[in-house]
């Protein structure tokens, strides 16, 4: 698909093509237009506007407090910064658990106002009806299975699928969601063996096509991989074991702030190089 400037737009069809060709694709979380532009320029063409914004941007201790209006706003911002990227919008806690009608309205808002390409929601097999309803309405829906951070108050946060019973439940959820028309799956914090079983189960019964499976600590077999950008850049005090930093921007930002503070306190800032001069 080409936009009005003739640039190639990354779409769901693009992701399916990458899967067929065996080309793993990188995805990162993103919460603003400026960063989105930089990530795409760096070769990351699939972005997740994650509810992790609650922690990374707003300073909460979990993803639970972030609201729909905020998520819509930052999703639209990421789209403005990366008009040709594939953008996945995270449906926040409470936006789909309070009834299917409300969930549908919120998913439509993400598509219309947020300009998202798909919506993601953390589910198990009991959400099959909602996933099917969204799919039938033309909303590309991504069930998030495995470890589910929105369950933190009930279950705590950790890996999933290490016990055979848990692994079977995850694979069952993948099978059910594929039957309900899910566009792809996101699989978080599971053993590699579970990921391999999920990939085998994630096949469209209508077309026989393999659904893209994006891993968030999901094992090497996943078709794409996503981590939280702030973890990757070394901006957080702690990172999950599958998101080891590749940069140390935290100390660099701290050093820049320190240099700025020293410059201002020295009274040398703009002392001799003020850019605005009186004309008469």
Buried (B, 14 or more C-beta within 10 A) or exposed (E): EEEEEEEEBBBBEBBBEBBEEEEEBBBBBBBBBEBBBEBBEEEBBBBBBBBBBBBBBEEBEBBBBBBBEBBBEBBBBBBBBBBBBBBBBBBBBBBBBEEEEBBBEBBBBBBEEBBBBBBBBBBBBEBBEBBBBBBEEEBBBBBBBBBBBBBBEEEEBEBBBEEEEBBEBBBBBBBBBBBBBBBBBBBBBBBEEBBBBBBBBBBBEEEEBBBBBBBBBBBEBBBBBBBBBBBBBBBBEEBBEBBEBEEEBBEEEEEEEEEEEEEEEEEEEEEEEEEEEEEE
